[in-house]
């Protein structure tokens, strides 16, 4: 299970978020025994030769696929068992799934095509945003860390925004705080693609997994509206930098799930001790 968490847009009038999912693979309906009996599915995985699965009325579709294929895997959807999911074992580029053909395609609502990293996506949820002060969460029961996700927003009259960039889920070592802010120039013009970065200076005092926490920089870029969002480990002291502004300070990450940088009660001239 993958839990996605994001900070709401405090300046926007948002009614809901749409969650989009992208995998190197496809999701298809299960077909009953008599309908699939003797039907075939032809796949080419990761640029390899064509492999053919022949279904029967006794074995499940998932078992038939996994017994006949190499380089990929099928499994029953946890979220909806009337579907199965098939993925390449290489879940990022250069992994690929090519649906070559077969007599079962119409029954599972598929067509011949090549599926690569982020080449296709599907809407998997609409999440209401009832409280702008709280982070928004969605749990994907069928997710894997290599899957890609994107969001769009829907306003009160039903207008949907463009999707964000597709991003993979991040594995955290503990509770995180999403630091958000907006980068502008001296005239107040929002700056796009500016680097915002951070690295650990002091680990949280209650951390029992210190060896698992990277001490290298983690960074993000500001979006088209100058906004950035950077998830960091709660309670850690980090060096927080926006190089284009010449901003570099050691700050303690709040022990809350979300904080807007300009709302943090910190003395910008105070340097936390480095020992």
C-alpha positions as CSV (number, residue, x, y, z in Angstrom):
1,X,0.0,0.0,0.0
2,X,1.2,3.5,-0.9
3,X,0.1,6.5,1.1
4,X,0.3,9.7,-0.9
5,X,0.3,13.0,1.1
6,X,0.4,16.5,-0.3
7,X,-0.1,20.0,1.0
8,X,-3.2,21.9,-0.2
9,X,-2.9,25.2,-2.2
10,X,-3.7,27.9,0.4
11,X,-4.3,30.6,-2.3
12,X,-6.7,28.6,-4.4
13,X,-10.3,27.8,-4.2
14,X,-10.0,24.0,-4.4
15,X,-13.0,21.6,-4.1
16,X,-11.2,18.4,-4.8
17,X,-8.1,16.7,-6.2
18,X,-7.9,14.1,-9.0
19,X,-5.2,11.4,-8.5
20,X,-3.6,9.9,-11.7
21,X,-1.5,6.8,-11.8
22,X,1.0,5.6,-14.4
23,X,2.8,2.2,-14.6
24,X,4.8,0.3,-17.2
25,X,1.9,-2.0,-17.7
26,X,-1.8,-2.2,-17.8
27,X,-5.0,-2.9,-15.8
28,X,-7.7,-5.2,-17.2
29,X,-10.9,-6.8,-16.4
30,X,-10.9,-10.5,-15.3
31,X,-12.8,-12.7,-17.8
32,X,-14.8,-15.8,-16.7
33,X,-13.7,-19.3,-17.6
34,X,-15.9,-20.0,-20.7
35,X,-15.2,-16.6,-22.2
36,X,-11.4,-16.9,-21.9
37,X,-11.1,-20.6,-22.7
38,X,-8.7,-21.1,-25.6
39,X,-8.1,-17.3,-26.1
40,X,-4.6,-15.9,-26.4
41,X,-2.6,-12.9,-25.4
42,X,0.6,-11.9,-27.1
43,X,3.1,-9.7,-25.2
44,X,6.7,-8.4,-25.8
45,X,8.4,-7.3,-22.7
46,X,11.3,-4.8,-22.4
47,X,12.1,-5.1,-26.1
48,X,12.2,-8.9,-26.2
49,X,10.6,-11.5,-28.4
50,X,6.8,-12.0,-28.5
51,X,5.5,-14.4,-25.7
52,X,2.1,-16.0,-26.0
53,X,-0.3,-16.9,-23.2
54,X,-3.1,-19.4,-23.9
55,X,-5.9,-19.2,-21.3
56,X,-8.1,-22.1,-20.2
57,X,-11.3,-22.3,-18.3
58,X,-9.7,-23.8,-15.1
59,X,-6.6,-21.8,-14.2
60,X,-7.1,-18.2,-13.2
61,X,-5.9,-15.5,-15.7
62,X,-3.2,-14.4,-13.3
63,X,-1.9,-18.0,-12.9
64,X,-2.0,-18.6,-16.7
65,X,0.0,-15.4,-17.4
66,X,2.6,-15.9,-14.7
67,X,3.1,-19.6,-15.8
68,X,3.8,-18.5,-19.4
69,X,5.6,-15.2,-19.3
70,X,9.1,-14.0,-18.2
71,X,10.1,-10.4,-17.7
72,X,6.8,-9.4,-16.1
73,X,4.1,-10.3,-13.6
74,X,0.4,-10.3,-13.2
75,X,-1.5,-10.1,-10.0
76,X,-5.1,-9.6,-8.8
77,X,-6.0,-6.0,-7.9
78,X,-6.4,-5.6,-4.1
79,X,-8.6,-2.5,-4.6
80,X,-11.0,-4.3,-7.0
81,X,-10.6,-8.1,-7.5
82,X,-12.6,-8.0,-10.7
83,X,-9.4,-6.6,-12.3
84,X,-5.9,-7.8,-12.7
85,X,-2.8,-5.8,-13.2
86,X,0.2,-6.7,-15.4
87,X,3.6,-4.9,-15.1
88,X,7.0,-5.2,-16.6
89,X,9.6,-6.4,-14.0
90,X,11.6,-3.3,-15.1
91,X,9.2,-0.6,-13.8
92,X,11.1,2.4,-15.2
93,X,12.8,3.2,-18.5
94,X,13.9,1.2,-20.4
95,X,11.2,-1.2,-19.3
96,X,8.3,-1.6,-21.6
97,X,5.2,-3.7,-22.3
98,X,4.1,-4.2,-25.9
99,X,0.7,-5.7,-26.4
100,X,1.3,-7.4,-29.7
101,X,-2.1,-9.1,-30.2
102,X,-4.2,-12.1,-29.3
103,X,-7.8,-13.3,-29.5
104,X,-8.7,-12.1,-25.9
105,X,-8.0,-8.4,-26.5
106,X,-11.6,-7.4,-27.1
107,X,-12.7,-9.3,-23.9
108,X,-10.2,-7.5,-21.7
109,X,-10.8,-4.1,-23.4
110,X,-7.2,-3.8,-24.7
111,X,-5.6,-3.0,-28.0
112,X,-2.2,-3.5,-29.6
113,X,0.3,-0.7,-28.4
114,X,3.6,0.0,-26.7
115,X,3.5,1.1,-23.1
116,X,6.6,2.8,-21.7
117,X,7.4,4.9,-18.7
118,X,4.7,7.6,-18.2
119,X,3.3,7.0,-21.7
120,X,-0.2,6.2,-20.2
121,X,-2.1,7.2,-17.1
122,X,-5.5,6.5,-15.5
123,X,-7.6,8.4,-13.0
124,X,-7.7,6.3,-9.8
125,X,-9.4,8.6,-7.3
126,X,-11.1,11.9,-6.7
127,X,-10.2,13.2,-3.2
128,X,-12.3,16.0,-1.6
129,X,-10.5,18.9,0.0
130,X,-12.8,19.9,2.9
131,X,-10.1,21.5,5.1
132,X,-7.4,23.7,3.7
133,X,-5.4,23.5,6.9
134,X,-4.8,19.8,6.8
135,X,-2.6,17.7,4.4
136,X,-4.5,15.7,1.9
137,X,-4.0,11.9,1.8
138,X,-4.9,9.1,-0.5
139,X,-4.0,5.4,-0.2
140,X,-3.3,3.4,-3.3
141,X,-3.9,-0.3,-2.4
142,X,-2.3,-1.5,-5.7
143,X,0.7,0.9,-5.6
144,X,4.4,0.1,-5.7
145,X,7.3,2.5,-5.0
146,X,8.2,2.6,-8.7
147,X,4.8,3.7,-9.8
148,X,4.2,7.3,-11.0
149,X,1.5,9.7,-9.7
150,X,0.2,13.1,-10.7
151,X,-2.5,15.4,-9.4
152,X,-4.9,18.0,-10.8
153,X,-7.2,20.3,-8.9
154,X,-10.9,20.9,-9.4
155,X,-12.5,24.2,-8.4
156,X,-16.0,24.8,-7.0
157,X,-17.6,25.1,-10.4
158,X,-15.9,22.0,-11.8
159,X,-12.9,23.4,-13.7
160,X,-10.0,21.0,-13.7
161,X,-6.4,22.3,-13.8
162,X,-3.6,20.8,-15.8
163,X,-1.9,17.8,-14.2
164,X,1.3,18.1,-12.2
165,X,4.4,16.3,-13.4
166,X,4.4,12.6,-12.8
167,X,6.5,11.7,-9.7
168,X,7.3,8.5,-7.9
169,X,6.4,7.9,-4.3
170,X,9.2,8.6,-1.8
171,X,10.2,6.2,1.0
172,X,10.5,7.9,4.3
173,X,12.3,6.8,7.5
174,X,9.9,8.6,9.8
175,X,7.2,11.3,10.0
176,X,7.8,14.1,7.6
177,X,6.9,17.8,7.4
178,X,6.2,19.2,4.0
179,X,7.9,22.6,3.8
180,X,6.2,24.9,1.2
181,X,7.0,28.3,0.0
182,X,7.1,30.7,-3.0
183,X,10.3,32.1,-4.6
184,X,10.0,35.6,-6.1
185,X,12.5,38.2,-7.4
186,X,12.7,41.7,-5.9
187,X,9.7,42.9,-8.0
188,X,7.5,40.0,-6.8
189,X,7.7,38.0,-10.0
190,X,7.5,34.3,-9.2
191,X,10.6,32.4,-10.2
192,X,10.3,29.1,-12.2
193,X,12.8,26.2,-12.0
194,X,14.8,27.6,-9.1
195,X,16.6,25.0,-6.9
196,X,15.4,24.5,-3.3
197,X,17.5,22.0,-1.3
198,X,18.3,20.7,2.1
199,X,20.5,18.2,3.9
200,X,20.7,16.7,7.4
201,X,22.8,18.6,10.0
202,X,21.5,16.9,13.2
203,X,19.3,13.8,13.3
204,X,16.1,13.9,15.3
205,X,16.8,13.1,18.9
206,X,14.3,10.2,19.0
207,X,15.6,8.6,15.7
208,X,16.5,4.9,16.1
209,X,17.3,4.4,12.4
210,X,20.1,7.0,12.0
211,X,22.1,4.8,9.6
212,X,19.2,4.8,7.2
213,X,19.0,8.6,6.7
214,X,21.0,10.1,3.8
215,X,23.4,13.0,4.5
216,X,23.4,14.1,0.9
217,X,21.4,17.0,-0.5
218,X,17.8,16.5,-1.4
219,X,16.3,19.1,-3.7
220,X,13.3,20.2,-5.7
221,X,12.5,22.9,-8.3
222,X,10.0,25.6,-8.1
223,X,6.9,25.2,-10.3
224,X,5.4,27.5,-12.9
225,X,3.8,29.5,-10.0
226,X,7.2,29.8,-8.2
227,X,5.9,27.4,-5.5
228,X,8.0,24.6,-4.0
229,X,7.2,21.7,-1.8
230,X,10.0,19.8,0.1
231,X,9.2,16.9,2.5
232,X,11.7,16.6,5.3
233,X,12.1,14.5,8.4
234,X,10.3,16.0,11.4
235,X,12.6,17.1,14.3
236,X,15.8,17.1,12.2
237,X,18.1,20.1,12.0
238,X,18.7,20.7,8.3
239,X,20.7,23.2,6.2
240,X,18.0,24.8,4.0
241,X,19.1,26.7,0.9
242,X,17.6,28.6,-2.0
243,X,20.8,29.3,-3.9
244,X,19.3,31.9,-6.3
245,X,18.3,34.0,-3.3
246,X,21.6,33.5,-1.4
247,X,19.4,32.0,1.3
248,X,21.2,29.4,3.5
249,X,20.2,28.7,7.1
250,X,20.2,25.8,9.5
251,X,16.6,25.3,10.7
252,X,14.8,22.7,12.8
253,X,12.1,21.0,10.8
254,X,8.7,21.5,12.6
255,X,7.1,18.4,14.2
256,X,3.9,19.0,12.1
257,X,2.9,17.5,8.8
258,X,2.9,20.9,6.9
259,X,4.5,24.3,7.4
260,X,4.7,27.3,5.1
261,X,8.3,28.6,5.3
262,X,7.4,32.2,6.0
263,X,5.2,31.1,8.9
264,X,8.0,29.4,10.7
265,X,9.0,31.1,14.0
266,X,12.7,31.1,13.5
267,X,15.4,33.7,13.9
268,X,17.1,33.8,10.5
269,X,20.4,34.9,12.0
270,X,20.5,32.0,14.5
271,X,22.8,29.1,13.5
272,X,22.1,25.8,15.2
273,X,25.3,24.2,16.6
274,X,26.8,21.7,14.3
275,X,28.0,19.2,17.0
